[in-house]
Amino acid sequence: MISWPVARAAAREKLRSPAIVAIGFCFVAAVALGGRAGAPREAFGGFGIPFLVVLTLALGAGLLAGELESGHAQLVLLRPITRAAWVGGRLAGAGIALAAVVAAAWLAAVGGAALRGGEALSLSAIAVLPLAVLWAFAWLSVLAAIGAVLPGWTNAAALVLAALAWATLRGTLPAALGHPEWAAWFAELSKYLGPQDPLQLAWNPREGLGAGLYDLSWVFFAWLVAVLLFNRRELARRRT
């Protein structure tokens, strides 16, 4: 359920955004300086992971609500297009922009490694590109689901605050209750409160396959939730 005209428009909008361009440039530079083509974890390790997180948050912030508040979504939905197709188009467009920036960063890492005389390009290094996109896109889907009910960019803020609150809770609650052994249980529970890092799949399929399939489940589940919530939302009239 994707409207590809909406997806193309969303991708152009995101790739032309000054904030996305600035974050993408920093991301590409961080990965190019810190990664080696023969070391999959290093390709998006170090400073690369924080920039990937920031890029995902920037792409997902206001993904649905911004169009609603400007009134553009109401105009588009006057055409023969379903709400589900519009949501899918917005999410797919943001995903296309995400994939483009991540691919540029990966190519920069490969080029930087070649210039430094690094290891030869391997299958595991190639696999890290789609896996990184999958991981980030799963979180992008979560942002879309939250953004179906929250205004503006508050979907990204809510996700960050929830992550900080959980990190604080898991770090302090076991000691406060006098059960430090619960820390391991909280750490295990944390793995299932959002998409998991699937990059292990690039070089160890047995250990990483579960994370990859789990992220795919998050993509479709969050996508479905976004559509269901958006279908129940009453659209305000376009501002004049």
N, C-alpha and C positions, 0 to 999 in steps of 0.2 A: 504494500500500500504506500507507494511513493509517487508524488507528483514531480517528475523530473524538471519541468520548467521552474518550479519552486526551488528545487534542489540547486539548479544552476544559478539562480538568482541569489540564493543564500550563500553559496560558495564564493561568488564574486563579491558579495557584500563583506564577507569575513576576510577574504584575502586582500581587500582594499582598505580595511580598517587600519588606521595608523598604529593602534595599540597592538593588533595582531602582527603587523609588520615588524614593529620594534621587538616584541617578545620572540618572534620567529628568528629575527637576526641574531639575538643573543643566544637563542637555543642552538642555532646552526654553529655559531662561533664556539660555544661551550663544547659541543660534541666533536667538532673538528679538532679542537686542541686537546681534548681528553680521551678520545677513543682510538682504537686500533681495529682495522678490518678483521684481523684474526682473533680478536678477543670479544665475543658477543656481549658480555656483561659490561665491558668498558665502553662499548659504542654508545650506550645510553646510561652510563654510570656517572659517578662524580657529580658535577654540576648539571649534567644533562637531564637527570631525573627531576630535580626541582623545576627546571625550565619547562619540561614536558607537562608537569602538573599545572604550572601557571598558565601555559598555553591552553590546556584543556579547560581550565576554569574560565579563561577569557573567551574562548569560543562558545562555551555553554551559557555564560551569563546573559540573561535576557533573551535567550534563543527564541522562545515563544512569546513571552510577555512583552518584549520590546516591540514586536510587530502588532500586538494587540493594542498597546497603549498609544501607538502612533496612528492607529486606524487602518494601517495598510492591510492587515489580515482580513478585516471586514470586507474590504474591496475585493480582495482575491477570492474570498469565499462566496461572493455573489456569482462567480462563474460556476460552471458545472464541475466542481471539485469537492470531494468530501473532506470533512475535517481530518479524518485519519490520513488521507493522502497529503494534506497540507502539513500535518505534524511530521509525517514521514519525510516529506520533502525538505523541511527545515532541518531535521536531524541529519538526513543524508548529505545535505549541502555543507553543514558544519563538519561532517565526517570527511567529505572530500577535501575541504580546506585543511583539516587536521592531517590527512594522509599526505597532502602536498608538502606541508612544512616538515613533517617527520621524514619524508623521502629526501627532501633537500638536506636535512641534517645528516641522514645516513650517508648520502653521497659525499657530503663534506668530510665525514669521518673516514670513508674509504679513500678519498683523494688525499686527505692529510696523512693517512697511513702509508700510501704509496710514495708520497714525497719524502717521508721519513725513512723509507726502506723497511717498512713493517712486514708482518706476516702476509702470506698470500691470502686472497679472498677465499673463504671457505663456505660450505653450505650452511653451517651454523651462523656465520655472519650474515648471510643473505636472509635466513629465517628470522633473525631478530627484527627486521623491518616490519613485516606484517604482524608479528606478535606485539610489538610496541604499539602499532596502530590499534590492534584489537583491545589491548589494555586501556588505552586512552579513550577509545570509542565507547567502551563499556561504561566508563565514568561519565562520558558525554551523554549517554542515554539516561543515566541517573539524574543528571542536571536537567535534562528535558522533562523528566517526570516531575521533578520538584517545581520546575518553572511553569508547569501547567496550572499551578494553583497560587504561586507566589508572584508578586509584582516585580517588574524591572530585573535588576541584577541580583536581587536578594536570594535567588536560588543558589548562586555560587557562595554567597555569604553564609547561608544556612548550612550548606555542606561543610564549609570550613569550620564553622562554629561547632557543628556536631562532631567533627573529627577531633577538634581540640578538647571538647568536653569529654569525649570517650577516652582520649589519651590521658587526661587528668584523672578521670575516674579509675582507670585500670592501674594507674601508677600510685594512687593514694589509698583507694578503698581497702585493698587487702591488708595493708599495714594498719590502717585506722581501725579495722575490725579485729585486729590481732590474728589474722590468718595469712601470713606471707606466702604460704604455699598456694594460695588462690591465684597468685600472679601468673603462674603457668597456665591455669585454666582461662584466665582473662586473655592471655596472649593467644591461646588457641582459638577462643571465641572471636577474636579480632579478625581472623582470617576469613570469616564467613559474613562479616558485616559490610562487605563491598567486594567489587572485583579484585581478583588476586593477580599478582605479578606472574605472567606466563612465560617470561623470558627463559626460564629454566628449560622449557621445551625445546629451545634452539639446540642444545647440546646433550640433553638428557630426557628423551621422550617419555620414559617410564615415569619420571618424577614430575614432569611438567605438563603432561597431557590433561591431568585433572584440572589444573588451573586454567588451561586454555578452554576446555569445555565449560568450566564454571563461568568464565567471562562471557562466553557465547550465550549462556543461559541468562546472565545479567542483561545482556544487550536486548534480547527479545522480551524478557520480563519487564524491564524498565520502559521499553518502547510501548509495550501493551498498556502499562499503567498510565503512561503519558497520554495515550489516545483515549483511554477510558475517562481519565480526569478531564481532559480537554472537551470531550463530548458532553460532559455534564456542566460545562461552564457557560454561563450566559454572556454573550458578547455585547459589549457596550457599543453604542453608535459611534461612528467615526466623528472625530472632532472637526469642527468647521472653522 
